[in-house]
Every structure is written in C-alpha cells, then in structure tokens.
Amino acid sequence: MSAVLAAFQLGWIDHVWDPIFGPASSAEVLKSPVSEALPIPDALLGLGAYLAEAVLELVALIHPRAWSAVLLGLLVAGLAATAVLLIALQALVVGSWCTLCLCSAAISLTVACVAMPDIREAVEIVRARRAHRVVR
C-alpha cells in the first residue's frame, strides 16, 4: 500500500484506487500541504520504515536477540504513533480520507498490539542482563 501511495506522490501513477472515499479524496490527503511540507513523500518514508521492520523481523527469526526485539519494538511503536498522527491529520487538518492510508495505519496499529508481549519480554531480558552486569 505504501508503495502505491509513494508512486502517486512521486508522480509515477495518476491516481490511487480508493473504493470507499474515491480517488479525489485520496489525492487531497496525499497532496495536502501537510504531506507536501516534508522533503520526502511521507508514503516513501513509511515504505522505508516497513522495509526496516521486515528486516528486523527476519533478524529476530534467524538470530533471536533481545536487542533486536527491542529495536523492533521501538520501530513498531514509532509506526503506531505515526499511524495515530496521520489519522488525526486526515480528520482534523486535511478534512479528507484515504482508504489505503487508513488500511496502512490499521496494520501498523495491529502489529504494535500483536508484538507488545514479545517486546515487553525483550525489554525485561535486557534489563535483567544490565542489572546482572552491574551487580558483578
């Protein structure tokens, strides 16, 4: 979804498919002064963050380490906070909605909720290791 939105913001495609609010509404959101104030399209930044999340998820699967889980947790929390901010901006500042933007935000919030127990466990492991080192 972010790749499609970024392609629109970069001018590579003419419109974004939006089954609920329509392409004009999505265009208002994606070409809003809020979006255009950034030096890099916000959807492209999101795509980069999602790629970083995928890499950290793979690292966590291949070589599970508490620090990689903590980093993943920080990234996931950042994505969730950004999702809430972008939803609020659509409602309060832009006054238009974008279905793909809302779906992307919903996925970020869902990932944060699902990942929270693992992130808490990783933070506790890191804290225990640091406390153990201090005691020595």
PyMOL commands that set and color helices and strands:
alter all, ss='L'
color gray80, all
select helices_A, chain A and resi 2-9+23-30+33-36+42-62+66-94+99-135
alter helices_A, ss='H'
color red, helices_A
deselect
rebuild
show_as cartoon
